[in-house]
Amino acid sequence: MRAVNNVLQWAGVQSAPTAARLWTAGLGAAFGILAAGLVIRLWPPVMAGLGLPVMIAPIGASAVLLFAVPASPLAQPWAIVGGNTISALCGIFWMKVLGDPAYAACLGVASAIVMMSLARCLHPPGGACALTCVIGGKAVVAAGWSFALVPVALDSALLVAFGVLYNCAVRGNYPHRVAQYAAPGPARAGFSMADIESVLSQYDQLLDVSSEDLDTLFRQVETRAYRRLHGTIRCEQIMRQDGATLSPGDDLARAVALFGAHRVGALPVVDAQGRPEGLLRLDSLVSVGDEEKVEQVMDISPCIASADAQIDELLPILSGGLYHHALVVDARGHLLGMIAQTDLLSALWRGHIAEQIALHEGGKAP
């Protein structure tokens, strides 16, 4: 079995697709190619008298990327339109200069790779576009520079347009946008984007996945590993519920009294319905007078967490340096409690101790 796996790995056999992925990719490609072809066919002025094909073969390869792997950097709009068009121009150029398809073909494809890379629109079907402009026949060669616009650029643009409509309707994310997994902050625990970029630079090759997607993927793997080792702890399980809150219109003198009575580093500021309006930190009272109002010095954009959120989601937020407290709210947005950095660290440490005890006793971590 190991030998079979080694052979499959060496051969680069891909993972088995799901039924949903098969149907989505297949129907999308059929829809995109059909729609682009019909637009050109039903628009006579575009191709009238040119004697050129309505659809070029490389567009089929572009459709594979656009509908089967729409998250790939090679399948984004600029890669498809720019890559195909630039490559076609390269093929036309060398055919005009050399006139011999044998030499123009190799130089057309080679220069297409270079120019697409410089233009940051590398697209594998672009090599086929360059080759088409060289060996496509008399009509293609006679069309000259215009062939790069019609049908190459036009086909590519139409395919992308219908690809956007289809992918947004089915997947809701095209052109591909990276999911923001970690909250904003000047720094995050663990690895950084600079670490990822440094490792990728050692490979000196383009990976078919963006650095941002890798960052999100690794963060999710970290989270999954943490939950497997430590179990699930929700915000409502570790939040403080002492009930000490302020209103935006309160004097700072009342805030000072509450800080002294409850010995906390921050106090939630809520409206009349108990919904968070801000957060007042103790260190913000250093250079202000007691007669000023809470709303004048409070943080109006505090970190908000839902009661059922898992605490590992707060780790990159409260360790980033921007936030030191999180306000916990219910489904209607009413304040339930507050979590400080020390509360989070305490919960993480208890989980670590429980894990070590379980491992020492030969059991499993909870």
Secondary structure, DSSP 8 states (H G I E B T S, - for coil): -HHHHHHHHHHT------HHHHHHHHHHHHHHHHHHHHHHHT-HHHHTTT---SS-THHHHHHHHHHH-TTSGGGSHHHHHHHHHHHHHHHHHHHHHH--HHHHHHHHHHHHHHHHHHTT---THHHHHHHHHHHS-HHHHHHTTHHIIIIIIHHHHHHHHHHHHHHHHHTS--S------S---S--SS--HHHHHHHHHHH-S--SS-HHHHHHHHHHHHHHHHHHHH---BHHHH-B-----B-TT-BHHHHHHHHHHHT-SEEEEE-TTS-EEEEEEGGGGTTS-TTSBHHHHSBSS-EEEETTSBGGGTHHHHTSSS-SEEEEE-TTS-EEEEEEHHHHHHHHHHHHHHHHHHHHTTS---
